[in-house]
Amino acid sequence: MSLLARILMSAVLLMPIGFLMGFPFPLGMASYPEERKPWLWAINGAASVLASVFSLALSMQIGFRLATMVGIGFYLVAYALLMRQTSEAPSLNETVEAIGG
């Protein structure tokens, strides 16, 4: 398989996943007041750096498949926490406006 075909196949497979993974943070941010948002950005940045290092070390120890399952588990926990505060969360229209839609 040519390099171009592998690049295109990777892009087609990874773009939907990356798109969906990009939703939790802005949706969660929309449910917090403005004065907390700088801290949320800081926590997100630190967690992104630490998670990349942690995921590499974890995959070396327990394997890529199990490390991926751990990552999926963290996303499910984040989703559950977001849904737990839905009573305080803005409506869908307010959320779309908050993330620039």
C-alpha positions in Angstrom: 0.0 0.0 0.0 1.4 3.4 -0.9 2.3 6.1 1.6 -0.5 8.4 0.3 -3.1 5.6 0.6 -2.0 4.9 4.2 -2.2 8.6 5.1 -5.6 8.9 3.6 -6.8 5.8 5.4 -5.5 7.1 8.7 -7.2 10.4 8.2 -10.5 8.8 7.4 -10.3 6.6 10.4 -9.1 9.2 12.9 -11.1 12.3 11.9 -14.5 11.1 13.2 -12.9 10.0 16.5 -11.0 13.3 16.9 -14.2 15.2 16.1 -16.2 13.4 18.8 -13.4 13.6 21.3 -13.4 17.4 20.9 -17.0 17.8 22.2 -16.7 17.1 26.0 -14.5 20.0 26.9 -16.5 22.8 25.2 -19.8 21.3 26.4 -18.6 21.1 29.9 -17.2 24.7 29.8 -20.5 26.0 28.7 -22.0 24.9 32.0 -19.6 26.9 34.2 -19.6 30.6 34.9 -17.0 32.8 33.1 -14.8 33.4 36.2 -14.0 29.7 36.4 -13.1 29.3 32.7 -9.4 30.3 33.0 -8.9 27.6 35.6 -10.7 25.0 33.4 -8.4 25.9 30.5 -5.4 25.5 32.8 -6.6 22.1 34.1 -7.4 20.9 30.6 -3.9 21.9 29.4 -2.1 20.2 32.3 -4.3 17.1 32.0 -3.6 16.9 28.2 0.2 16.9 28.8 0.1 14.5 31.7 -2.3 12.1 29.9 -0.1 11.9 26.8 2.9 10.8 29.0 0.7 8.6 31.1 -0.9 6.8 28.2 2.5 6.1 26.6 3.9 4.6 29.8 0.6 2.7 30.4 0.6 1.2 26.9 4.2 0.1 27.4 3.2 -1.7 30.6 -0.2 -3.2 29.9 -0.5 -3.0 26.1 -2.1 -0.6 23.7 -5.6 -2.3 23.7 -5.9 -2.2 27.5 -4.5 1.4 27.7 -7.2 2.4 25.1 -9.9 0.9 27.3 -8.6 2.8 30.3 -8.8 6.0 28.1 -12.4 5.2 27.1 -13.2 4.6 30.8 -12.0 8.1 31.6 -14.1 9.6 28.9 -17.2 7.7 30.2 -16.5 9.0 33.7 -16.2 12.6 32.3 -19.5 12.1 30.4 -21.2 10.8 33.5 -20.0 13.8 35.5 -21.2 16.2 32.8 -24.6 14.5 32.7 -24.8 14.6 36.5 -24.9 18.4 36.4 -27.5 18.6 33.6 -29.9 20.3 35.9 -27.5 23.3 36.1 -26.4 23.0 32.4 -27.6 25.5 29.8 -30.0 24.4 27.0 -28.7 23.0 23.8 -29.1 26.4 22.0 -27.2 28.2 24.8 -24.4 25.5 24.6 -24.1 25.9 20.8 -23.9 29.7 21.1 -21.3 29.4 23.9 -19.0 27.3 21.7 -19.3 29.7 18.8 -21.9 27.9 16.7 
